Amino acid sequence: MTVPAAPTVPADPDLPGWRRPCATPGERQADLVLAVVMAVAATLSMVVYRAAGMYPEPAAGPVSVACLALVTLPLAVRRRWPSAVAVAVGLGFLLLGTLRVPEAVMSNIALFIALYTVGAWDTSRLRALWVRAAIVLAMFVWLVWALYDASAEAAAEDAPPGASGPFSPFVAVVLIQLVTNVLFFAGAWYFGDHAWRSARERARTALRTQQLQAERVRAEAQAVTIERLRLARELHDAVAHHVSLMGVGAAAARTVLASDPVRAGAALEGVEHAAREALDELHGLLRTLRHDDAGDAAAPDEALSSLGVDRVATLVDEAVASGLGASFEVVGQPRPVPTTASLNLYRIAQEALTNVRKHAGPAATADVRLRWLEDAVELEVSDDGRGPRRAGPLGRPGAGGLGLVGMHERVAADGGELHLGARRGGGFVVRARVPLAPADGLPVPVRTGADGVPGAAGAVGGVGAAGAAGAAGAAADGPDATDVATGPAGRTAVAPGAAR
């Protein structure tokens, strides 16, 4: 299961100081082509204007070409240094008007592009504001000066009445150009800012997209981690339980091999049965792993899906066959349980019985109860052993407490409660409660034994007085007699000094 690396998330465009990404090599190449085309077109336009004689005293050819180059060629680097390019183009535009260069089309287009680029690409918005404001102000000052200069020249010449003065037809034409220039500069300003806002919105969209991708990668990693933990928990429960059974069975067979070959053979049959079940469960987990590696949706394996609360009685039978004194009883009316919750309860019972064999001592007996309540199912496994009291993590001695950790994780996944602790009369109790949908109108009968005592029935192959011991242990395991702290749903509460 390979987890892809999370993509790098760029800076948030909503934060102050956001900068538009630099121009790409393709955009810079396009700017170079634009500058060359604009220079050639401006030169041709100047030649046409000169041939038309629209300017009485035009500037010389080399001067005109130099001024047009100053206006157009800086556009080649307009996205890299937008403010500097705009200042250079503005100065060239003023020179065109002052020196009377006969060109008025391409130079205006170049000035518009330069002002637009400042608004669209300058990384400093304050600098973009002041540079554009300075250029526009300079243009209008120059235009007003040229207007009155032209008006004074017209007044000094011999002209019919009404043809000169501040409001002559010539000045009226210039005023029309003034209005046109207002629209010209306003358009360059507005479209430049609009391009900046559009770029910022695109960056915001890209950021949200990458954040969603990063979240998806994190969710995949979490899913892989959860699946690994689930498989590790299943392997631990299966291996610990079955290997424990095989160890006990092999020890019993070795003990009675010479004196009672029949009992030794029965013990070896138990070892064989435990080994077969362990292999079946391991094969089921391996098939699940193969499905995951192939990218397919792994369906629940039959070997695992068949494990549930209805197999708890079989667990007790196996424990009895291995020599453990154990009893089992069901209280209440059984109801359907979700597959995952059913498997979790089975694994909890399996781990609890394994702990009894490992830690409770050779003479200990276990009492397993499955209670069907109105809105929950409760599994309780208690023993009267005197096992070692050296507590490890979560109260379990020795092997790191993985079994109790697994119980906690299973119950938490189902939204239930787990109670662990030592009994006052000795021994240990594990009680798992998993919520279920309330049973509408279903009675909750209590199974009784032949002597009419509630909770004495359902003993499975107990050794000696195992059933009676289980009933007595249950009476001592009430909330007021057990060193168990009750926590919220899914929380494991372990009493101080708990042994397992």
C-alpha positions in Angstrom: 0.0 0.0 0.0 1.9 3.0 -1.3 0.9 6.4 0.0 1.4 9.3 -2.5 3.3 12.3 -1.2 1.1 15.4 -0.5 1.4 18.1 -3.1 3.1 21.4 -2.2 0.4 24.0 -1.3 1.2 27.5 -2.5 0.8 30.7 -0.5 -2.8 31.7 0.2 -3.9 34.5 -2.2 -6.1 35.9 0.5 -3.1 36.8 2.7 -1.5 40.3 2.5 1.6 40.5 0.3 0.5 37.9 -2.2 2.4 38.0 -5.5 1.3 37.0 -8.9 3.5 34.1 -10.2 6.3 35.2 -12.6 5.8 35.1 -16.3 6.5 31.8 -18.0 9.2 31.5 -20.7 6.4 31.3 -23.2 4.9 34.6 -22.0 8.3 36.3 -22.1 8.9 35.1 -25.7 5.4 36.4 -26.7 6.4 39.8 -25.2 9.5 39.9 -27.3 7.6 39.1 -30.4 5.0 41.8 -29.5 7.8 44.4 -29.0 9.4 43.7 -32.4 6.0 43.7 -34.2 5.0 47.0 -32.5 8.4 48.6 -33.5 8.0 47.6 -37.1 4.4 48.7 -37.2 5.2 52.0 -35.6 7.9 52.7 -38.2 5.6 51.9 -41.1 2.9 54.1 -39.5 5.4 57.0 -39.2 6.3 56.7 -42.9 2.6 56.8 -43.8 1.9 59.8 -41.6 5.0 61.6 -43.1 3.8 60.9 -46.6 0.3 62.2 -45.8 1.8 65.5 -44.7 -0.3 65.7 -41.5 2.6 67.2 -39.6 3.9 70.5 -41.0 7.4 70.3 -39.5 7.9 66.6 -38.6 11.0 65.4 -36.8 13.9 63.9 -38.7 13.8 60.3 -39.7 16.5 59.0 -37.3 15.0 60.9 -34.4 11.6 59.6 -35.2 12.8 56.0 -35.4 14.7 56.4 -32.1 11.6 57.8 -30.3 9.4 55.0 -31.6 12.0 52.4 -30.5 11.9 53.9 -27.0 8.1 53.6 -27.0 7.8 50.1 -28.3 10.9 48.0 -27.6 10.7 48.1 -23.8 7.5 46.1 -24.1 9.8 43.0 -24.6 10.3 42.9 -20.8 7.0 44.4 -19.7 6.0 41.5 -17.4 9.4 41.3 -15.7 9.7 45.0 -14.9 6.3 46.5 -15.6 6.7 49.8 -13.7 10.1 50.6 -15.3 8.7 49.7 -18.8 5.7 52.0 -18.2 8.0 54.9 -17.2 10.2 54.4 -20.3 7.2 54.2 -22.7 5.7 57.3 -21.0 8.9 59.3 -21.6 9.1 58.1 -25.1 5.5 59.2 -25.7 6.2 62.7 -24.4 9.2 62.9 -26.7 7.0 61.9 -29.6 4.7 64.9 -29.0 7.4 67.4 -28.1 9.6 66.6 -31.1 6.6 66.3 -33.5 7.2 62.7 -34.5 4.5 61.9 -37.1 2.9 58.8 -35.5 -0.2 58.6 -33.4 -1.6 55.0 -33.6 1.0 52.5 -32.5 2.5 54.8 -29.8 -1.0 55.1 -28.2 -1.4 51.3 -28.3 2.1 50.9 -26.7 1.2 53.3 -23.9 -2.0 51.5 -23.2 -0.3 48.2 -23.0 2.4 49.6 -20.7 -0.2 51.0 -18.3 -2.3 47.8 -18.4 0.8 45.7 -17.6 1.6 47.8 -14.5 -1.9 47.1 -13.1 -1.8 43.4 -14.1 1.7 42.3 -13.2 3.4 44.7 -10.8 4.0 42.7 -7.5 3.8 45.9 -5.4 0.2 47.2 -5.6 1.3 50.5 -3.9 4.0 51.0 -6.5 1.6 50.2 -9.3 -0.8 52.8 -8.0 1.8 55.6 -7.8 3.5 54.8 -11.1 0.2 54.9 -13.0 -0.9 58.0 -11.2 2.4 59.8 -12.0 2.2 58.8 -15.7 -1.4 59.9 -16.1 -0.8 63.2 -14.3 2.3 63.9 -16.4 0.3 63.2 -19.6 -2.5 65.5 -18.6 -0.1 68.3 -17.6 1.7 67.9 -20.9 -1.7 67.9 -22.8 -2.9 71.0 -21.1 0.4 72.8 -21.8 0.2 71.7 -25.5 -3.4 72.9 -25.6 -2.6 76.5 -24.4 0.5 76.6 -26.5 -1.4 75.8 -29.6 -4.1 78.3 -28.6 -1.5 81.1 -28.2 -0.1 80.3 -31.6 -3.5 80.4 -33.2 -4.3 83.8 -31.6 -1.0 85.3 -32.8 -1.8 84.4 -36.5 -4.1 86.4 -38.8 -7.3 84.5 -38.6 -11.0 85.4 -39.2 -13.0 86.3 -36.1 -13.9 83.3 -34.0 -11.1 81.2 -35.5 -8.7 81.9 -32.6 -8.9 82.3 -28.8 -9.3 79.8 -26.0 -12.5 78.4 -27.5 -11.5 78.2 -31.1 -12.4 75.2 -33.3 -8.8 73.9 -32.9 -9.1 74.0 -29.1 -12.5 72.3 -29.3 -10.8 69.5 -31.2 -8.1 69.2 -28.5 -10.8 69.1 -25.8 -12.4 66.2 -27.6 -9.0 64.5 -27.5 -8.8 65.3 -23.8 -12.0 63.4 -23.2 -10.8 60.6 -25.3 -7.6 60.4 -23.3 -9.6 60.3 -20.1 -11.4 57.2 -21.4 -8.1 55.9 -22.7 -6.3 56.0 -19.3 -9.3 54.9 -17.3 -9.6 51.9 -19.5 -6.0 50.9 -19.2 -6.2 51.4 -15.4 -9.4 49.3 -15.0 -8.4 46.4 -17.3 -5.0 46.2 -15.6 -6.6 45.9 -12.1 -9.2 43.5 -13.5 -6.4 41.2 -14.9 -4.7 41.3 -11.4 -7.9 40.3 -9.7 -8.5 37.5 -12.2 -5.0 36.2 -11.7 -5.6 36.2 -7.9 -8.9 34.4 -8.3 -7.2 31.7 -10.4 -4.5 31.4 -7.8 -7.2 31.0 -5.1 -9.0 28.3 -7.1 -5.7 26.5 -7.7 -4.9 26.7 -4.0 -8.3 25.3 -3.1 -7.8 22.5 -5.6 -4.4 21.6 -4.2 -5.7 21.7 -0.7 -8.4 19.3 -1.7 -5.8 17.1 -3.2 -3.6 17.3 -0.1 -6.6 16.4 2.0 -7.4 13.4 -0.2 -3.8 12.2 0.2 -4.0 12.6 3.9 -7.3 10.7 4.0 -5.8 7.9 1.9 -2.8 7.8 4.3 -5.1 7.6 7.3 -7.2 4.9 5.6 -4.0 2.9 4.9 -2.9 3.4 8.6 -6.3 2.3 9.9 -6.3 -0.8 7.6 -2.8 -1.7 8.8 -3.9 -1.4 12.4 -6.9 -3.5 11.7 -4.9 -6.2 10.1 -2.3 -6.1 12.9 -5.1 -6.4 15.4 -6.6 -9.4 13.6 -3.2 -11.1 13.3 -2.5 -10.5 17.0 -5.8 -11.9 18.1 -5.7 -14.9 15.8 -2.1 -15.8 16.5 -2.2 -15.2 20.3 -5.4 -17.3 20.8 -4.6 -20.2 18.6 -0.9 -20.4 19.5 -1.9 -20.3 23.2 -4.3 -23.2 22.6 -1.6 -25.2 20.8 0.9 -24.5 23.6 -1.5 -25.7 26.3 -2.6 -28.7 24.3 1.0 -29.7 23.5 2.0 -29.4 27.2 -1.0 -31.5 28.3 -0.2 -34.2 25.7 3.5 -34.3 26.8 2.4 -34.7 30.4 0.1 -37.6 29.9 1.7 -39.2 26.9 3.2 -42.1 28.8 0.4 -42.7 31.3 -2.7 -41.9 29.3 -2.2 -42.1 25.5 -5.9 -41.6 24.8 -5.9 -38.2 26.6 -2.7 -37.3 24.9 -4.2 -38.0 21.5 -7.3 -35.9 22.3 -5.0 -33.0 23.3 -3.1 -33.4 20.1 -6.3 -33.3 18.2 -7.1 -30.0 19.9 -3.7 -28.7 18.8 -4.4 -29.8 15.2 -7.8 -28.1 15.3 -6.3 -24.9 16.6 -3.6 -24.9 14.0 -6.1 -25.4 11.2 -8.3 -22.5 12.4 -5.3 -20.3 12.7 -4.2 -21.1 9.2 -7.7 -20.4 7.9 -7.8 -17.0 9.5 -4.3 -16.1 8.3 -5.2 -17.1 4.8 -8.3 -14.9 5.0 -6.2 -11.9 6.0 -3.7 -12.6 3.2 -6.5 -12.7 0.7 -7.6 -9.4 1.9 -4.1 -8.0 1.5 -3.9 -9.3 -2.0 -7.2 -7.6 -2.9 -6.0 -4.3 -1.5 -2.7 -4.5 -3.4 -4.6 -5.2 -6.6 -6.6 -2.0 -6.1 -9.9 -4.0 -5.9 -12.5 -3.5 -3.2 -11.7 -6.3 -0.8 -14.9 -8.2 0.1 -15.1 -9.7 3.6 -13.5 -13.1 3.6 -15.7 -16.0 4.4 -13.3 -17.2 7.1 -13.5 -13.9 8.9 -17.1 -13.0 8.2 -18.2 -16.3 9.8 -16.7 -15.2 13.1 -19.1 -13.5 15.5 -20.9 -13.6 18.8 -22.6 -16.9 17.7 -19.1 -18.5 17.8 -18.3 -17.4 21.4 -19.7 -20.7 22.7 -17.2 -22.5 20.4 -14.4 -20.5 22.0 -15.4 -21.6 25.4 -15.6 -25.3 24.1 -12.0 -24.9 22.8 -10.9 -23.4 26.2 -12.5 -26.3 28.0 -10.9 -28.8 25.7 -7.5 -27.3 26.4 -8.0 -27.9 30.1 -9.4 -24.5 31.3 -12.4 -24.5 33.6 -14.9 -22.3 31.8 -18.6 -21.7 31.6 -20.8 -19.8 29.2 -24.3 -18.4 29.4 -26.6 -16.2 27.3 -28.9 -13.8 29.0 -31.8 -12.3 27.1 -33.1 -12.7 23.5 -30.4 -12.7 20.9 -30.8 -10.2 18.1 -28.9 -9.4 14.8 -25.6 -7.6 15.4 -23.7 -5.7 12.7 -20.9 -7.8 11.2 -18.1 -5.6 12.4 -19.5 -5.4 16.0 -20.1 -9.1 16.0 -16.5 -9.9 14.9 -15.2 -7.4 17.5 -17.1 -9.0 20.3 -15.8 -12.4 19.2 -12.2 -11.1 19.2 -12.6 -9.6 22.6 -13.8 -12.9 24.0 -11.0 -14.7 22.3 -8.3 -12.3 23.7 -9.9 -12.4 27.2 -9.8 -16.2 27.3 -6.2 -16.2 26.0 -5.3 -13.8 28.9 -6.9 -16.2 31.4 -4.8 -19.1 30.2 -1.6 -17.0 30.2 -2.0 -15.0 33.4 -4.7 -16.3 35.7 -2.8 -19.4 36.9 -3.4 -23.2 36.2 -6.3 -23.6 38.7 -8.3 -20.5 37.5 -11.8 -20.8 36.0 -13.4 -18.4 33.6 -17.0 -17.3 33.3 -18.2 -16.0 29.9 -21.6 -14.2 29.7 -23.4 -12.7 26.8 -26.1 -10.3 27.8 -28.7 -9.1 25.4 -30.2 -5.8 26.7 -32.9 -3.6 25.3 -30.5 -1.3 23.5 -27.1 -3.0 23.7 -25.2 -6.3 23.8 -22.8 -6.9 26.7 -19.9 -9.4 26.8 -18.3 -10.2 30.1 -15.3 -12.5 30.7 -14.2 -12.9 34.3 -11.9 -15.3 36.1 -11.0 -16.2 39.7 -7.3 -16.6 39.1 -4.3 -15.3 41.0 -2.1 -14.4 38.1 0.9 -12.1 38.2 0.3 -8.6 39.3 3.1 -6.8 37.7 1.2 -4.3 35.5 2.4 -3.2 32.1 0.7 -0.8 29.7 -3.0 -0.7 30.2 -2.6 -3.1 33.1 -1.4 -6.0 31.1 1.9 -7.7 32.3 4.6 -8.6 30.0 3.9 -8.4 26.2 3.2 -4.7 26.0 -0.6 -4.7 26.5 -1.4 -5.1 22.8 -4.4 -7.3 23.6 -6.1 -4.8 25.8 -5.2 -2.0 23.4 -6.9 -4.0 20.7 -10.0 -4.5 22.9 -10.1 -0.7 23.4 -9.8 0.0 19.7 -12.5 -2.5 18.8 -15.0 -1.2 21.3 -14.2 2.4 20.4 -14.9 1.7 16.8 -18.4 0.5 17.7 -19.1 3.4 20.0 -19.3 1.2 23.1 -17.7 1.0 26.5 -15.0 -1.2 27.8 -14.4 -2.0 31.5 -11.2 -3.7 32.7 -10.1 -4.3 36.3 -9.3 -6.7 39.1 -12.1 -8.2 41.1 -12.2 -7.7 44.9 -12.5 -11.4 45.5 -9.5 -12.0 43.1 -9.2 -12.5 39.4 -9.9 -10.2 36.5 -12.9 -9.0 34.6 -13.4 -7.7 31.0 -16.7 -6.2 30.2 -17.5 -4.8 26.7 -20.8 -3.1 26.0 -21.8 -2.3 22.4 -25.0 -0.3 21.6 -27.6 -1.8 19.4 -30.9 -0.5 18.0 -33.6 -1.0 20.6 -35.8 -4.1 20.2 -39.4 -3.0 19.8 -41.6 -4.9 22.2 -39.2 -7.8 22.5 -39.2 -9.4 26.0 -35.8 -9.9 27.7 -36.1 -13.4 29.3 -33.5 -14.6 31.7 -32.3 -18.1 31.3 -32.2 -20.1 34.6 -30.6 -23.4 35.5 -32.2 -26.5 36.8 -32.0 -25.2 40.3 -33.9 -22.1 39.4 -31.0 -19.7 40.1 -30.7 -17.0 37.4 -27.4 -17.2 35.6 -26.6 -20.8 36.4 -27.6 -22.2 33.1 -25.6 -22.4 29.9 -22.5 -23.9 31.5 -20.4 -25.4 28.8 -18.2 -28.4 29.8 -17.1 -26.7 33.1 -14.5 -28.5 35.1 -15.6 -29.3 38.6 -17.8 -26.5 39.9 -17.0 -24.1 37.1 -20.6 -23.1 36.6 -21.2 -22.3 40.2 -17.9 -20.5 40.4 -18.9 -18.4 37.4 -22.2 -17.5 39.1 -20.5 -16.6 42.3 -17.9 -14.6 40.4 -20.7 -12.7 38.6 -22.3 -11.8 41.9 -19.0 -10.4 43.1 -18.5 -8.4 39.8 -21.2 -5.8 40.3 -20.3 -2.1 40.0 -19.9 -1.9 43.7 -17.6 -4.9 44.0 -15.2 -4.3 41.1 -12.2 -2.0 40.9 -13.3 -0.8 37.5 -13.7 2.9 36.5 -16.5 3.5 34.0 -15.7 6.0 31.3 -17.6 7.5 28.3 -18.3 5.6 25.1 -15.2 3.9 23.7 -12.9 4.8 26.6 -11.0 2.1 28.4 -11.0 2.4 32.2 -8.5 0.2 34.1 -8.4 -0.2 37.8 -5.2 0.5 39.6 -3.1 -2.6 40.0 -4.9 -4.5 37.2 -3.0 -7.6 36.2 -3.8 -7.9 32.6 
